[in-house]
Amino acid sequence: MQSAHARLLSQFAIGVSTIALVALPGAAAAQDTRAPDAAATVGNPGPSEIAPQASAPEGETGDDIVVSGIRASLREAVDIKRNGQGVIDAISAEDIGKFPDTNLAESLQRITGVSIDRSNGEGSTVTVRGFGPEYNLVTLNGRQMPTSTLGDGASAPASRSFDFANLASEGIAAVEVYKTGRAAVPSGGIGSTINIRTPRPLEKPGLRGSIAAKGVLDTSRNGKDPVTPEVSGIFSDTFADDRIGILVSGAYQLRKASNNSASVGFRDGFLGSENNWGTLAQPGTPGSQNITNRPGPNAVYEIPQSAAYDLIDIRRERINGQLVLQAKPTDTLTATLDFTYSRNKVEVRDSSVGIWFNFGDTSSAWTDGPNAGPVFYTERFAPGKDLSYSSALTANQSENKSLGGNLTWDAPGNVTVSLDGHHSTATSKPTNQYGSSTSIGGAIFGVQNQTIDFTNDLPIISYNMYPGINPLDPSLITPTGNAFRNAYFRDEINQGQLKGHYDHQGDILDSIDAGFSFVDNQVRSAYGFIQNETWGGVDPRGASFGAAAVPDDFFRQVSLPDKFKGVQGAGSSALPPAIYTFDFERMAELLRQQYNICSSPQTGTVQANTCLANFTTDRRIREKTISPFVQFNLKFDLFDRPAHLIAGVRYDQTNVDSSALVPIPTGTRWTGANEFALSYAANSAFTTFKGSYQNWLPAFDFDIEPVRNVKLRASYSHTITRADYGSLQGGLELDSNPRIGGGTGRNGNAGLVPYKSKNIDFSAEWYYSNESYISVGYFNKDVSNFIGTTQVNTPAFDLRNPGSGPRYRAAVAALGTTDAVRVRDYILRNYPGSSQVTGQTEAGGATYLNGNIFGLPEDDLFNFQISQPFNSDQTANIHGWEFAIQHRFWDTGFGTILNYTIVNGDAKYNNTLDPSIGQFALTGLSDSANAVLYYDKYGLQWRIAYNWRDQFYAGGAFDPTYVQAYGQVDGSISYAFTPKVTGFVEVINLTGEGRRGHRRSDNFVTFAQPGYARYSAGVRFTF
């Protein structure tokens, strides 16, 4: 898959670039001799001009050439890049209310060195020069914006990264990507600072605007392909001799899609020489004869723990709006008041069939190499093993509000003073009575054996039942365990900025910029959960009683192979032909009424008359940052050629207060074959931690034009990225469901200092026409203060392991087996004083008791792997090259954009090291490329774009995960029927490319997802 993408891109790039290079002399000779269009002041991020108004097809009016559409967007982007200091790229709106792509992230991936991550099939976060989302700072009109997310609903947010899916593109004028540090640009982005600019009415006086409506057809939808609406509009007008202006924009989008996934969960990595619970049998011991090509003693391998096919249906509703009021009472004073609003409501329903391994009677085969990958993994069971049918609902709403004000005064003496402030919030919370991330388990008991075959891109999960048990008999499905997680996240930023600009216009000193910023950032993340570990069946009388309580019409049989169309292996005869799904709310209400799963849960407490858990973890972070800066802008001739030097320094001082209210565990329970749970005290305790740090951040940018239309640049800067919120949040917290071999937990660190990078950039750029250029750039970053993770194996809270103690050893000795179902049955029957029978399971002619086995003081201490972040003394070097061509083919209407980014460095994961050794690696590090061919003439515009990203490391300090190389083709076409009315058609992922991830070995697949095209068509009216 990867090589095919690379070949396609190479052929496309070579062919189009050859044409472009052949055309260069003629293009250069015929270039427009006009001065470049006016561009925004790059040194001070802020609003810029609205893109040119839509007009008739290109022609002449007097001596002026009217340029609109794609060409206008490219010309403005070229002006920003050419006239800026340092390395900057931009994307501008083609027209008011018309950004090039329907999603900002999907637009940004066209920029050299920028690649994106996708969530639910849609671009959400960006990676720049190999630095993932958490290393990039996003601002709105130069203001630091809050971000909100709930993640899985059961853990602290792990990133500060802005989710571009929260913003519709229709109200955006331009997006600027600053790749080099500047003293006048806010700190926080090692990879880049990305500034989103929205339009302002006084920048383009008069009445203007647009209204657009379209329908979207997402072919990924399971069962049917509904057409969903998107409507947007923007209105701008000025009054009182253009001294008062108002701008209103809004967008409504409804999207329905599916994102089916095959997933495999793995245990932590092992060396072949290890011999403990969950490892492969050592040579010569029982079970070793069932292993083919066993990994050698120094090879690293991983054992599958679980696997599932998930049929995921998504409903996203997004509302955006902005109101801008401007007044210019005098020629020297401009006041701006703006309010920006966005609401992104996402509902995800997941119906799955899954299996779980207990590491008993297993067979397996393995590939060669230091990273041994599984070929297949099989386990056989005694009667009573379950096949899981589950339903999950994740339903949350993220709401952003930003109220800002700005006063700009053109003072006497060539001084401009700007006072800017804003109050902005981002809040995420659930939108239903069950919680933010919820699941209900169901099962058919009687799995005889189960297998995962890893020889295809799609992991093939298969299972055989004991005689007489049909996995597609709905009358056998019994409800089992369930969990309702309730989460809340809020980020509030209050920021004030005072900036001054002195225009000296002297022989060398051109101008001076200085300013001061104060940011008060307050973050709160809270969550709690209620849970019932009734994995043997929710009804205490036995699985058959629980199954009988659920009407058969609760379940709907759906075919499975067609849900993974296009993924290699989907046609395997071993793939289950169908599975059962059930409606989450209907099942939840039945279980509430018959089994009191919410009012009397085994873990947690609820808010009255709901399934919303009370918060047991409540974490607060408050960061206060003061940041003055000064910057000198020099303009001079060097060797009789124009040159610029910008030298400045920014000082950052940040104080951090981190408070945490976390649950205190008081006991343990063995609740299922391989299921354990913690019990908690009624009250939690607050702990508070503090941290602080200071940084001096110098920045130097130099450029010279050695020959006309050629620019050489050199930059040196220091930049920082602050630690993610999850790492800063304190309090020892244990995961609520340990395993028989131990549990996991984490502890934050408020004393973390930021990543710091020392950056060097060089670039050469040739602008041979207003819309055409060639550039080559080199960058080098030395990054220190990397945040790594250390793991400490330790007991916690004196918790005991009921699966490792005198009762367990007595059961194993009496039964002659470690089979978990039989051992639990023995303990429940013979130790009633330290256990609780809650039901029974009948399978294969035998009856097995279910229930809780409580940890006792004489049991062995439970071991927990506690993860804690720390600043490593390791320094990593990241370096690479950026190549870009943007070319207009004379007056034919055709043009092309080609770019390729090569990223290298020593911050890569070593898959062959002992998995007990934590490693640092840079997430998102990968090469990327774009190839775009467009046409813009006679009112017709079309564009086809291919975006490619190489395989990249996605995380994991001890066990890495990777996302495989991915390429996607997008296209759009529009036609101006009149100067005011345009029809358009757009397609995303035209060829339906799927995605796949894995661990150390390609065979260690973690997810495999099919891809589908998304089409939209509509009409836009411009005035």
Secondary structure, DSSP 8 states (H G I E B T S, - for coil): -HHHHHHHHHHHHHHHHHHHHHHHHHHHHT---S-------TTS-----------SSS-EETTEE---HHHHHHHHHHHHHHHSSSSEEEEE-SBTTB-SSSBHHHHHTTSTTEEEEEETTEEEEEEETTB-GGGEEEEETTEE------TTSSS--------GGGSBSTT--EEEEE-S--TTS-S--SSEEEEEE---GGGS-S-EEEEEEEEEEETT-SS---EEEEEEEEEEEEETTTTEEEEEEEEEEEEEEE--EEEEEE---EETT--STTS---TTSTTGGGEES---TT-EE--EEEEEEEEEEEEEEEEEEEEEEEEEEETTEEEEEEEEEEEEEEEEEEEEEEEE--SSEEEEEE-SSSB--EEEEEEE--TT-EEEEEEEEEEEEEEEEEEEEEEEEEETTTEEEEEEEEEEEEEEEESSSS-SEEEEEEEEE-EEEEEEE-SSSS-EEEEEE-TT--TT-GGG-EEEEEEEEEEEEEEEEEEEEEEEEEE---SSEEEEEEEEEEEEEEEEEEEEEEEE--TT-SSTT-HHHHHHTS-GGGEEEEESGGGGTTSTTTT-TTS-SEEEEE-HHHHHHHHHHHH-TTTS-SB--B-TTSS-B--SEEEEEEEEEEEEEEEEEEEEEETTEEEEEEEEEEEEEEEEEEEEEE--EEEEEEEETTEEEEEE-S--EEEEEEEEEEEEEEEEEEEE-SSTTEEEEEEEEEEEE---HHHH--S-EE-S--BTTBEEEE---TT---EEEEEEEEEEEEEEETTEEEEEEEEEEEEES-EEEEEEEE--TT-EETTSSHHHHHHHHHHS---HHHHHHHHHHH-GGGEEEEEEEEETTEEEEEEEEE--TTSEE--EEEEEEEE-S--EEEEEEEEEEEEE-TTSSEEEEEEEEEEEES----TTS-TTS-----TT---EEEEEEEEEETTEEEEEEEEEE--EEEE-SSS-EEE--EEEEEEEEEEESSSSEEEEEEEESTT---EEEESSSTTSEEEEE----EEEEEEEEE-
